Amino acid sequence: MADRSFLDWPFFADRHRAFAADLEAWADGAEAVGRHGDHDLDGDCRAILKALAAGGWLGNAVPDAGGRLDVRTLCLTRETLARRSGLADFVFAMQGLGSGPISLFGTEAQKARWLPPAAAGEAIAAFALSEPEAGSDVAALATTARREGDGWVLDGTKTFISNGGLADRYTVFARTGEAGAKGISAFVVDADTPGFEVVERIPLMAPHPLATLRFANCRVDGDRLLGEPGQGFRIAMATLDVFRSTVAAAALGFARRAFDEAANRAVSRRLFGAPMADLQLVQAALAEMALKIDASALLIYRAAWLKDQGAPRVTREAAMAKLYATDEAQAVIDQAVQLFGGLGVVSGSPVERLYREIRALRIYEGASEVQKIVIARQALGALRGDG
């Protein structure tokens, strides 16, 4: 059982502790949560979504029209699910990220129209931002949306879109004005809209639904615009500001699982006539793993707490949490593989699966290198008095 003592930290209220206990108990008995998508990726994703909806957990990622996102709850959910299945974590997270722009910036009518089906697991959501030449550099995106009558016409290509080919609706970011960040707007596009096409599904080392999308003379009504024209970059960044800490929480879940697997292996495996755990080198490895895990958790729940306390932006704190937690989870999992020896690289073993799952988290929603730039700019801005 993973260490739960961190729940006693002052970052949490009693409701968070009760929530964590309830989710832990539910996840232990939910068969769908253990699915990994090795044989039927789309089917497993739908089964997990159905189970999360039936358990009432999706409401934490997709609040009702009058609700708000609690980042600590999001992080606790992702950490708990990730310890069991990277795919279960993915399904929960993408439903939240795909609906996040609507939750944060939608009108009351838009929220009432699109959030309840997402919370009920009846409509799968996606967040379509990345492009072939605009990943880390969001301001360089080239997909366009031009006014036509009372609607908009979208043209362009998106790639590496999570839930691509599976989603019922996409939050799409497109250029409606000047070059750079100020000319981007956000739209909600249904998967059956004429002119929308899933060009290809992209296979990953750890199975997740990912695709390249094309928009060719794709017309949407005017009420599909989120916020105001030109507000899309702000919408995207504010959404990522909420969910970036949760990526770190998923990495933390992976790291906790790797530590548990390694510690149990060290206790049960005999080497040179004694348990592996008696070897000082093994003890040192486990100590370093435990330190990385606790340091990650402190950064994650600091960022989440600050956001929940009403901080307008937690860009620096969320960037620190994602950078450190994802990089160090990779190190923790690598050490777990090493402690398992040959069994650690057997396909399908828990630590081998974790080794494949963690790698993408150091890239998506802002690669580690981008997080370093963000942190440095924030630090320099504070020093100069302009940030």
Secondary structure, 3 states (H helix, E strand, C coil): CCCCHHHHCCCCCHHHHHHHHHHHHHHHHCHHHHCCCCCCHHHHHHHHHHHHHHCCCHHHCCCCCCCCCCHHHHHHHHHHHHCCCHHHHHHHHHHHHHHHHHHHHCCHHHHHHHHHHHHCCCCCEEEECCECCECCCHHHCCCEEEEECCEEEEEEEEEEEECCCCCCEEEEEEECCCCCHHHEEEEEEECCCCCEEEEEECCCCCCCCEEEEEEEEEEEEHHHEECCCCCHHHHHHHHHHHHHHHHHHHHHHHHHHHHHHHHHHHHHCEECCEEHHHCHHHHHHHHHHHHHHHHHHHHHHHHHHHHHCCCCCCHHHHHHHHHHHHHHHHHHHHHHHHHHHHHHHCCCCHHHHHHHHHHHHHCCCCCHHHHHHHHHHHHHHHHHCCC
